[in-house]
Amino acid sequence: MTAEPCLFEPADLCEKRMPKLSEDLPHPVAPTVCQACGTDDPPGWLAYWRECDEDDKPTPVFVTLCDVCSKKLIEPHPRLYDRLEPNQPYPGLMPLCHDCQLRDRNYCLSKLLVANGGPGLKIVFPQPHMVHLDGYRNGRRTGWNQTIYPGPAVSCEGRVGPEEKREDNA
């Protein structure tokens, strides 16, 4: 009995079959512009989507899409994308980060951020609410928990505004 050739392909070939929106979208990476169509709609119309890797594990990469482009691109795309809830605090994407000197595209460069090797970045935001939602999908009853953020973050320990002097924080 002869062994059949392995049909498993190396990871680099799998990645070529699974494109990344973060690399393919034509417009610049910014928290205030849709990367697909370039619109700069009001922030309520833009959504931030966390890109996942080939094993559906979250990565620190986000794409910014308007509502129309989100509906066209996210569901049919082979790669998994998780949507940040409106007003969910995330360094680099919050409205108070938009004019911070320590933001590069959708990333926070503060040395206080744990992801950058720091002790932790203190962000103050309104108390979120946990709700349980019930509904029907495909004729079956379903339910899920969801966190509602009632407003945007109001302060960030690492923020350096445009008029402030930038010190050794980045």
Backbone as JSON, one array per atom type, in Angstrom:
{
  "sequence": "MTAEPCLFEPADLCEKRMPKLSEDLPHPVAPTVCQACGTDDPPGWLAYWRECDEDDKPTPVFVTLCDVCSKKLIEPHPRLYDRLEPNQPYPGLMPLCHDCQLRDRNYCLSKLLVANGGPGLKIVFPQPHMVHLDGYRNGRRTGWNQTIYPGPAVSCEGRVGPEEKREDNA",
  "N": [[0.84, -1.17, 0.0], [0.69, 2.11, -0.97], [1.56, 5.35, 0.19], [-0.52, 8.18, -0.07], [0.05, 11.41, -1.56], [0.55, 14.21, 0.61], [-2.05, 16.49, 1.17], [-1.98, 18.8, 2.53], [-1.07, 22.17, 2.59], [1.74, 24.41, 2.84], [1.81, 27.07, 5.31], [2.33, 29.62, 4.2], [1.26, 29.46, 1.64], [-1.42, 29.1, 2.22], [-2.01, 31.56, 3.34], [-1.87, 33.2, 1.13], [-4.18, 32.55, -0.18], [-6.01, 33.67, 1.45], [-6.85, 36.68, 1.58], [-6.04, 39.92, 3.02], [-7.93, 42.53, 4.23], [-6.75, 44.75, 5.34], [-4.45, 45.06, 3.88], [-5.29, 45.23, 1.28], [-7.15, 47.28, 0.82], [-7.8, 50.45, -0.77], [-7.55, 53.08, 0.31], [-5.99, 55.38, 2.69], [-4.87, 54.34, 6.0], [-6.69, 55.37, 8.66], [-8.48, 56.6, 11.5], [-10.68, 58.11, 10.84], [-11.54, 57.9, 8.25], [-13.04, 56.0, 5.67], [-11.52, 53.1, 4.61], [-12.11, 51.76, 2.3], [-13.82, 53.24, 0.48], [-13.1, 55.86, 0.9], [-14.62, 57.84, 2.08], [-15.34, 60.38, 4.48], [-17.28, 60.22, 6.5], [-19.45, 61.18, 9.25], [-18.25, 60.18, 12.52], [-20.07, 58.28, 13.67], [-20.95, 56.77, 11.56], [-18.87, 55.29, 10.77], [-17.11, 52.23, 11.23], [-14.99, 50.16, 13.21], [-13.03, 47.41, 12.48], [-11.61, 44.52, 13.71], [-8.99, 42.67, 12.48], [-8.59, 39.2, 11.99], [-6.34, 36.38, 12.34], [-5.22, 33.56, 10.32], [-6.13, 31.48, 11.84], [-8.37, 32.43, 13.02], [-7.85, 34.02, 15.23], [-7.73, 37.03, 17.13], [-5.98, 39.94, 15.95], [-3.77, 42.82, 16.33], [-4.53, 44.52, 14.32], [-6.57, 46.83, 12.64], [-9.29, 47.71, 10.5], [-10.91, 50.49, 9.01], [-14.16, 51.13, 8.18], [-16.97, 52.43, 6.37], [-20.55, 52.28, 6.91], [-21.88, 51.3, 4.61], [-19.79, 50.09, 3.08], [-18.93, 48.22, 4.97], [-21.08, 46.42, 5.02], [-20.9, 45.41, 2.45], [-18.32, 44.25, 2.29], [-17.42, 42.79, 4.62], [-18.95, 40.4, 5.48], [-18.92, 38.59, 3.15], [-16.19, 38.12, 2.99], [-13.39, 35.9, 3.27], [-11.76, 35.89, 5.53], [-11.91, 36.26, 9.1], [-13.46, 38.96, 10.78], [-13.82, 41.07, 13.56], [-16.13, 43.28, 14.97], [-15.68, 46.35, 16.61], [-17.54, 47.58, 19.3], [-19.72, 50.45, 19.16], [-18.27, 53.34, 20.57], [-16.6, 51.8, 22.16], [-13.77, 51.63, 24.17], [-10.58, 51.87, 22.79], [-7.2, 52.13, 22.44], [-5.86, 54.45, 20.17], [-7.95, 54.41, 18.39], [-10.09, 55.77, 19.48], [-12.22, 58.7, 19.63], [-10.89, 60.79, 21.07], [-8.3, 60.22, 20.5], [-7.8, 60.98, 17.92], [-6.47, 63.42, 17.31], [-4.13, 63.1, 18.68], [-0.66, 63.22, 19.38], [0.67, 60.87, 19.68], [-0.38, 58.93, 18.07], [-0.33, 56.75, 15.33], [-1.56, 56.2, 12.31], [-3.92, 53.79, 12.87], [-2.94, 53.13, 15.35], [-1.78, 53.23, 18.73], [0.99, 54.79, 20.12], [1.96, 55.17, 22.65], [4.19, 54.78, 25.39], [3.15, 53.85, 27.7], [1.21, 51.99, 27.15], [0.34, 48.58, 27.38], [0.74, 46.81, 25.25], [2.88, 48.02, 24.05], [4.92, 47.53, 25.75], [4.59, 48.82, 28.17], [3.35, 49.71, 31.53], [0.6, 49.91, 31.59], [-2.23, 51.64, 30.32], [-4.18, 54.2, 31.47], [-7.52, 54.71, 30.92], [-10.34, 56.73, 30.92], [-13.76, 56.29, 30.9], [-17.36, 56.35, 30.3], [-19.42, 54.33, 32.45], [-19.91, 51.11, 31.23], [-22.74, 49.12, 30.06], [-24.05, 45.9, 30.57], [-26.03, 43.88, 28.62], [-28.62, 41.5, 27.94], [-29.68, 40.08, 25.02], [-32.48, 38.88, 23.27], [-33.7, 36.9, 20.55], [-34.73, 35.81, 17.25], [-33.39, 33.58, 14.88], [-33.06, 32.18, 11.79], [-35.44, 30.8, 12.26], [-35.16, 29.84, 14.83], [-34.97, 30.27, 18.34], [-32.76, 32.54, 19.89], [-30.07, 33.95, 21.85], [-27.91, 36.46, 23.29], [-25.17, 38.01, 25.0], [-24.33, 41.42, 25.34], [-22.18, 44.22, 25.41], [-22.82, 47.54, 26.09], [-21.64, 50.66, 25.34], [-22.11, 53.73, 26.64], [-21.06, 56.22, 25.93], [-18.25, 58.05, 24.48], [-14.74, 57.61, 25.35], [-13.41, 59.74, 27.87], [-10.99, 60.66, 28.84], [-7.45, 60.05, 28.57], [-4.58, 58.68, 29.88], [-2.15, 58.66, 28.5], [-2.37, 60.52, 26.47], [-1.27, 63.0, 24.2], [-1.95, 66.03, 23.23], [-2.41, 68.1, 20.22], [-1.46, 70.67, 20.73], [0.21, 70.4, 22.86], [3.43, 69.88, 24.44], [5.46, 67.35, 23.32], [6.81, 64.81, 25.22], [9.09, 62.34, 26.52], [7.3, 60.08, 25.91], [6.76, 58.4, 23.92]],
  "CA": [[0.0, 0.0, 0.0], [1.52, 3.32, -1.05], [0.98, 6.54, 0.84], [-0.9, 9.25, -0.99], [0.73, 12.66, -1.22], [-0.14, 15.07, 1.58], [-2.76, 17.6, 0.55], [-1.78, 19.99, 3.35], [-0.14, 23.13, 1.98], [2.41, 25.27, 3.82], [1.05, 28.23, 5.77], [2.47, 30.78, 3.32], [0.33, 29.31, 0.53], [-2.76, 29.32, 2.76], [-2.19, 32.99, 3.54], [-2.1, 33.81, -0.18], [-5.58, 32.33, -0.53], [-6.84, 34.39, 2.41], [-6.38, 38.06, 1.54], [-6.28, 40.78, 4.17], [-8.46, 43.84, 3.87], [-5.8, 45.77, 5.79], [-3.43, 45.23, 2.85], [-5.89, 45.37, -0.05], [-8.01, 48.45, 0.66], [-7.04, 51.49, -1.47], [-7.41, 54.38, 0.97], [-5.06, 55.34, 3.82], [-5.33, 53.9, 7.31], [-6.98, 56.48, 9.57], [-9.74, 56.3, 12.19], [-11.75, 59.01, 10.43], [-11.77, 57.74, 6.8], [-13.3, 54.63, 5.22], [-10.4, 52.62, 3.82], [-12.58, 51.18, 1.04], [-14.33, 54.24, -0.46], [-12.47, 57.15, 1.17], [-15.53, 58.82, 2.67], [-15.05, 60.77, 5.86], [-18.59, 60.4, 7.14], [-19.36, 61.39, 10.7], [-17.76, 58.98, 13.19], [-21.12, 57.29, 13.92], [-21.16, 55.95, 10.36], [-17.67, 54.49, 10.56], [-16.93, 51.13, 12.17], [-13.64, 49.6, 13.28], [-13.08, 45.96, 12.4], [-10.35, 43.87, 14.05], [-8.66, 41.59, 11.56], [-8.14, 37.98, 12.65], [-5.37, 35.64, 11.55], [-5.74, 32.39, 9.61], [-6.77, 30.6, 12.82], [-9.46, 33.23, 13.6], [-7.43, 34.66, 16.48], [-7.63, 38.47, 16.92], [-4.69, 40.6, 15.79], [-3.9, 44.24, 16.66], [-4.75, 45.26, 13.08], [-7.95, 47.26, 12.44], [-9.66, 48.44, 9.29], [-11.99, 51.44, 9.23], [-15.1, 51.05, 7.06], [-18.29, 53.04, 6.55], [-21.63, 51.29, 7.03], [-22.15, 50.69, 3.29], [-18.68, 49.21, 2.73], [-18.93, 47.11, 5.92], [-22.07, 45.44, 4.59], [-20.44, 44.8, 1.19], [-17.03, 43.57, 2.35], [-17.09, 41.94, 5.78], [-19.59, 39.07, 5.49], [-18.44, 37.66, 2.13], [-14.74, 37.95, 3.04], [-13.04, 34.62, 3.9], [-11.09, 36.1, 6.81], [-12.81, 36.7, 10.16], [-13.31, 40.32, 11.29], [-14.67, 41.37, 14.71], [-16.46, 44.71, 15.02], [-15.67, 47.02, 17.9], [-18.83, 48.21, 19.6], [-19.64, 51.91, 19.18], [-17.71, 53.96, 21.77], [-15.74, 50.88, 22.91], [-12.45, 52.24, 24.26], [-9.44, 51.15, 22.23], [-6.17, 53.13, 22.16], [-5.56, 54.72, 18.77], [-9.19, 54.5, 17.61], [-11.1, 56.59, 20.16], [-12.25, 60.09, 19.14], [-9.88, 61.65, 21.69], [-6.99, 59.85, 19.93], [-7.68, 61.42, 16.54], [-5.45, 64.46, 17.14], [-3.03, 62.82, 19.61], [0.65, 63.11, 18.73], [1.18, 59.5, 19.85], [-1.15, 58.02, 17.22], [0.16, 56.55, 13.98], [-2.65, 55.52, 11.63], [-4.88, 53.32, 13.88], [-2.16, 52.57, 16.44], [-1.31, 54.08, 19.82], [2.42, 54.61, 20.31], [2.32, 55.51, 24.02], [4.99, 53.79, 26.11], [2.35, 53.34, 28.82], [0.37, 50.9, 26.65], [0.91, 47.25, 27.64], [1.17, 46.26, 23.96], [4.15, 48.65, 23.72], [5.85, 47.23, 26.82], [4.36, 49.67, 29.33], [2.62, 49.14, 32.67], [-0.85, 49.99, 31.36], [-2.71, 52.97, 29.96], [-5.45, 54.45, 32.13], [-8.52, 55.38, 30.08], [-11.58, 56.99, 31.66], [-14.92, 56.27, 30.0], [-18.6, 56.1, 31.03], [-19.66, 52.95, 32.86], [-20.66, 50.35, 30.23], [-23.87, 48.31, 30.52], [-24.16, 44.57, 29.99], [-27.43, 43.54, 28.37], [-28.87, 40.22, 27.29], [-30.63, 40.27, 23.92], [-33.15, 37.67, 22.76], [-34.21, 37.08, 19.21], [-34.91, 34.62, 16.43], [-32.53, 33.5, 13.71], [-33.33, 30.93, 11.06], [-36.57, 30.12, 12.86], [-34.83, 29.33, 16.16], [-34.76, 31.27, 19.37], [-31.35, 32.71, 20.22], [-29.8, 35.04, 22.78], [-26.5, 36.75, 23.46], [-24.83, 39.14, 25.87], [-23.66, 42.49, 24.61], [-21.78, 45.37, 26.21], [-23.19, 48.82, 25.5], [-20.83, 51.78, 25.82], [-23.02, 54.86, 26.47], [-20.4, 57.41, 25.41], [-16.83, 57.85, 24.19], [-13.77, 57.84, 26.42], [-13.29, 61.18, 28.16], [-9.59, 61.01, 29.04], [-6.47, 58.99, 28.4], [-3.36, 59.05, 30.59], [-1.02, 58.82, 27.6], [-2.68, 61.43, 25.37], [-0.52, 64.23, 23.99], [-2.71, 66.79, 22.25], [-1.62, 68.78, 19.19], [-0.86, 71.9, 21.24], [1.08, 70.07, 23.99], [4.8, 69.52, 24.14], [5.65, 65.9, 23.38], [7.99, 64.42, 25.99], [9.54, 60.98, 26.27], [6.18, 59.16, 26.15], [6.64, 57.51, 22.76]],
  "C": [[0.89, 1.24, 0.0], [0.78, 4.49, -0.41], [0.64, 7.58, -0.21], [-0.19, 10.53, -0.59], [-0.13, 13.51, -0.27], [-0.8, 16.24, 0.86], [-2.62, 18.89, 1.35], [-0.74, 20.89, 2.69], [0.52, 23.97, 3.06], [1.6, 26.52, 4.13], [1.16, 29.43, 4.83], [1.55, 30.66, 2.1], [-1.1, 29.53, 0.99], [-3.02, 30.81, 2.9], [-2.45, 33.69, 2.2], [-3.55, 33.63, -0.62], [-6.52, 33.13, 0.36], [-6.36, 35.84, 2.47], [-6.75, 38.83, 2.79], [-6.81, 42.12, 3.68], [-7.47, 44.94, 4.24], [-4.72, 46.03, 4.73], [-4.02, 45.57, 1.49], [-6.71, 46.64, -0.26], [-7.21, 49.65, 0.14], [-6.77, 52.78, -0.71], [-6.55, 54.27, 2.23], [-5.71, 54.88, 5.12], [-5.48, 55.12, 8.21], [-8.31, 56.19, 10.25], [-10.9, 57.16, 11.75], [-12.11, 58.89, 8.95], [-12.01, 56.28, 6.48], [-12.15, 54.21, 4.29], [-10.83, 52.04, 2.47], [-12.99, 52.27, 0.04], [-13.76, 55.64, -0.23], [-13.38, 58.19, 1.79], [-15.1, 59.14, 4.09], [-16.34, 61.14, 6.56], [-18.41, 60.7, 8.62], [-18.97, 60.09, 11.4], [-18.81, 57.91, 13.48], [-21.35, 56.36, 12.75], [-19.95, 55.07, 10.05], [-17.57, 53.41, 11.62], [-15.49, 50.63, 12.08], [-13.75, 48.1, 13.36], [-11.69, 45.39, 12.69], [-10.13, 42.68, 13.12], [-8.14, 40.39, 12.35], [-7.15, 37.25, 11.75], [-6.02, 34.41, 10.91], [-6.45, 31.4, 10.54], [-7.9, 31.3, 13.56], [-9.13, 33.81, 14.97], [-7.25, 36.16, 16.21], [-6.19, 38.96, 16.8], [-4.86, 42.07, 16.18], [-4.17, 45.12, 15.44], [-6.24, 45.56, 12.92], [-8.11, 47.89, 11.08], [-10.86, 49.32, 9.63], [-12.88, 51.42, 7.99], [-16.38, 51.8, 7.39], [-19.33, 51.93, 6.57], [-21.87, 50.56, 5.7], [-21.05, 49.7, 2.92], [-18.58, 48.02, 3.69], [-19.88, 46.02, 5.45], [-21.63, 44.72, 3.32], [-19.23, 43.9, 1.38], [-16.87, 42.53, 3.45], [-17.67, 40.53, 5.69], [-19.07, 38.13, 4.4], [-16.94, 37.37, 2.2], [-14.38, 36.66, 3.77], [-12.38, 34.77, 5.26], [-12.1, 36.63, 7.83], [-12.44, 38.12, 10.6], [-14.29, 40.52, 12.43], [-14.88, 42.87, 14.78], [-16.34, 45.22, 16.45], [-17.03, 47.65, 18.1], [-18.67, 49.73, 19.53], [-19.2, 52.42, 20.55], [-16.84, 53.02, 22.6], [-14.34, 51.47, 22.97], [-11.37, 51.32, 23.69], [-8.39, 52.18, 21.83], [-5.83, 53.23, 20.66], [-6.8, 54.92, 17.92], [-10.25, 55.41, 18.23], [-11.08, 58.02, 19.62], [-11.19, 60.99, 19.78], [-8.47, 61.32, 21.22], [-6.74, 60.51, 18.57], [-6.64, 62.52, 16.33], [-4.28, 64.29, 18.11], [-1.73, 62.67, 18.84], [1.21, 61.7, 18.81], [0.37, 58.48, 19.08], [-0.49, 57.96, 15.85], [-0.84, 55.65, 13.28], [-3.68, 55.08, 12.67], [-4.19, 52.77, 15.12], [-1.77, 53.62, 17.46], [0.16, 53.76, 20.05], [2.89, 54.91, 21.73], [3.12, 54.39, 24.67], [4.25, 53.22, 27.31], [1.51, 52.13, 28.42], [1.06, 49.56, 26.85], [1.45, 46.64, 26.34], [2.51, 46.84, 23.51], [5.19, 48.46, 24.83], [5.67, 48.04, 28.09], [3.56, 49.0, 30.42], [1.1, 49.13, 32.49], [-1.27, 51.43, 31.17], [-4.06, 53.17, 30.61], [-6.35, 55.27, 31.2], [-9.78, 55.53, 30.9], [-12.72, 57.07, 30.65], [-16.17, 55.98, 30.83], [-18.79, 54.61, 31.32], [-20.46, 52.2, 31.78], [-21.78, 49.53, 30.87], [-23.84, 46.96, 29.81], [-25.63, 44.26, 29.82], [-27.49, 42.14, 27.74], [-29.96, 40.45, 26.25], [-31.18, 38.93, 23.48], [-33.64, 37.95, 21.36], [-34.4, 35.75, 18.52], [-33.99, 34.72, 15.23], [-32.75, 32.16, 13.06], [-34.43, 30.11, 11.73], [-36.32, 29.57, 14.25], [-34.6, 30.49, 17.12], [-33.27, 31.32, 19.71], [-31.2, 33.86, 21.2], [-28.3, 35.24, 22.92], [-26.34, 37.93, 24.4], [-24.09, 40.17, 25.03], [-23.33, 43.62, 25.58], [-22.12, 46.64, 25.44], [-22.34, 49.91, 26.15], [-21.62, 53.06, 25.57], [-22.38, 56.13, 25.9], [-18.93, 57.14, 25.18], [-15.96, 58.07, 25.42], [-13.58, 59.34, 26.61], [-11.85, 61.6, 28.46], [-8.71, 59.78, 28.9], [-5.16, 59.48, 29.02], [-2.19, 59.33, 29.64], [-1.22, 59.85, 26.5], [-1.78, 62.66, 25.39], [-1.22, 64.98, 22.87], [-1.83, 67.55, 21.28], [-0.9, 70.03, 19.7], [0.13, 71.63, 22.38], [2.47, 69.71, 23.52], [4.95, 68.01, 24.33], [6.95, 65.61, 24.14], [8.34, 62.98, 25.66], [8.46, 59.96, 26.58], [6.0, 58.21, 24.97], [7.99, 57.03, 22.3]]
}
